Amino acid sequence: MGVRKEEMLFFLRQSLDLKLQHDILLCKEEDKGTARQLLLSGPRGHLFYLYPTLCRMITCDDPTVVGLIRDCLQIAGTEIGLGSSLSPSSSSSSIKHQLVDL
């Protein structure tokens, strides 16, 4: 495995567990009082900051990287109430069970 891939996997795994202090990410003055500021000021603000990049990376050919990106996006969605609260390690199997239950 190349150094770059190892670094990417490390970064994505750390991003899943990372919880920031409130208001640690600074926003532009024009973002004050907006949904963007609210999202970036929360404990998972880093995932919302990286959201466009994560979306572009989802087309990667590596299934491990894609799985970690999917978990990051799912956690971001859960933060805004768009999904159930799943732990990253169980998300793939839990999603399959949820789809079967539908």
VENHUQUI-V229938 format. One record per residue. N is the residue number from 1. RES is the residue in one small letter. PSI is psi in whole degrees, 0 to 359 (999 if undefined). NEAR is the number of other C-alpha atoms within 12 Angstrom. D_FIRST is the distance of its C-alpha to the first C-alpha in Angstrom with 1 decimal. Layout:
n:N res:RES psi:PSI near:NEAR d_first:D_FIRST
n:N res:RES psi:PSI near:NEAR d_first:D_FIRST
//
This chain:
n:1 res:m psi:134 near:9 d_first:0.0
n:2 res:g psi:158 near:8 d_first:3.8
n:3 res:v psi:319 near:9 d_first:6.7
n:4 res:r psi:318 near:11 d_first:8.4
n:5 res:k psi:318 near:16 d_first:6.6
n:6 res:e psi:317 near:14 d_first:6.7
n:7 res:e psi:319 near:14 d_first:10.2
n:8 res:m psi:316 near:23 d_first:11.2
n:9 res:l psi:318 near:24 d_first:10.6
n:10 res:f psi:312 near:18 d_first:12.5
n:11 res:f psi:314 near:22 d_first:15.1
n:12 res:l psi:318 near:30 d_first:15.7
n:13 res:r psi:319 near:23 d_first:16.2
n:14 res:q psi:324 near:21 d_first:18.5
n:15 res:s psi:329 near:31 d_first:20.3
n:16 res:l psi:323 near:31 d_first:21.3
n:17 res:d psi:343 near:22 d_first:23.0
n:18 res:l psi:133 near:19 d_first:24.4
n:19 res:k psi:121 near:22 d_first:28.1
n:20 res:l psi:157 near:21 d_first:29.9
n:21 res:q psi:149 near:15 d_first:33.4
n:22 res:h psi:134 near:17 d_first:36.0
n:23 res:d psi:24 near:20 d_first:36.5
n:24 res:i psi:331 near:18 d_first:33.8
n:25 res:l psi:126 near:24 d_first:32.6
n:26 res:l psi:143 near:21 d_first:35.4
n:27 res:c psi:158 near:20 d_first:36.7
n:28 res:k psi:156 near:12 d_first:38.8
n:29 res:e psi:321 near:10 d_first:42.5
n:30 res:e psi:348 near:11 d_first:42.9
n:31 res:d psi:353 near:16 d_first:40.4
n:32 res:k psi:130 near:16 d_first:42.7
n:33 res:g psi:8 near:14 d_first:44.0
n:34 res:t psi:171 near:14 d_first:41.7
n:35 res:a psi:324 near:16 d_first:39.3
n:36 res:r psi:314 near:24 d_first:36.5
n:37 res:q psi:318 near:24 d_first:37.7
n:38 res:l psi:315 near:24 d_first:38.0
n:39 res:l psi:316 near:33 d_first:34.5
n:40 res:l psi:339 near:33 d_first:33.0
n:41 res:s psi:351 near:28 d_first:35.2
n:42 res:g psi:179 near:26 d_first:34.0
n:43 res:p psi:339 near:26 d_first:31.4
n:44 res:r psi:27 near:34 d_first:28.8
n:45 res:g psi:327 near:35 d_first:29.8
n:46 res:h psi:326 near:37 d_first:26.3
n:47 res:l psi:324 near:38 d_first:25.3
n:48 res:f psi:325 near:32 d_first:28.4
n:49 res:y psi:321 near:26 d_first:27.7
n:50 res:l psi:358 near:22 d_first:24.2
n:51 res:y psi:309 near:26 d_first:25.6
n:52 res:p psi:321 near:15 d_first:25.8
n:53 res:t psi:317 near:18 d_first:22.3
n:54 res:l psi:320 near:29 d_first:21.0
n:55 res:c psi:320 near:22 d_first:23.2
n:56 res:r psi:327 near:14 d_first:21.9
n:57 res:m psi:344 near:24 d_first:18.2
n:58 res:i psi:342 near:22 d_first:19.3
n:59 res:t psi:5 near:16 d_first:19.1
n:60 res:c psi:150 near:19 d_first:15.4
n:61 res:d psi:350 near:11 d_first:14.2
n:62 res:d psi:118 near:16 d_first:11.5
n:63 res:p psi:330 near:14 d_first:13.8
n:64 res:t psi:315 near:23 d_first:12.1
n:65 res:v psi:314 near:26 d_first:12.5
n:66 res:v psi:319 near:24 d_first:15.9
n:67 res:g psi:318 near:28 d_first:17.0
n:68 res:l psi:321 near:34 d_first:16.5
n:69 res:i psi:316 near:38 d_first:18.3
n:70 res:r psi:317 near:33 d_first:21.0
n:71 res:d psi:319 near:36 d_first:21.5
n:72 res:c psi:315 near:42 d_first:22.0
n:73 res:l psi:324 near:37 d_first:24.4
n:74 res:q psi:320 near:34 d_first:26.2
n:75 res:i psi:318 near:34 d_first:26.7
n:76 res:a psi:316 near:37 d_first:28.1
n:77 res:g psi:320 near:22 d_first:30.4
n:78 res:t psi:323 near:22 d_first:31.6
n:79 res:e psi:330 near:26 d_first:32.5
n:80 res:i psi:14 near:23 d_first:34.9
n:81 res:g psi:22 near:12 d_first:36.3
n:82 res:l psi:23 near:13 d_first:34.6
n:83 res:g psi:173 near:19 d_first:33.1
n:84 res:s psi:158 near:19 d_first:33.3
n:85 res:s psi:107 near:20 d_first:31.7
n:86 res:l psi:143 near:25 d_first:28.6
n:87 res:s psi:145 near:20 d_first:26.2
n:88 res:p psi:321 near:28 d_first:22.6
n:89 res:s psi:336 near:21 d_first:21.5
n:90 res:s psi:2 near:17 d_first:24.5
n:91 res:s psi:319 near:27 d_first:24.8
n:92 res:s psi:312 near:21 d_first:23.5
n:93 res:s psi:324 near:16 d_first:25.9
n:94 res:s psi:321 near:20 d_first:28.7
n:95 res:i psi:317 near:22 d_first:28.6
n:96 res:k psi:318 near:12 d_first:29.0
n:97 res:h psi:321 near:12 d_first:31.9
n:98 res:q psi:320 near:14 d_first:33.4
n:99 res:l psi:323 near:11 d_first:33.4
n:100 res:v psi:322 near:9 d_first:35.0
n:101 res:d psi:337 near:8 d_first:37.6
n:102 res:l psi:999 near:7 d_first:38.6
//
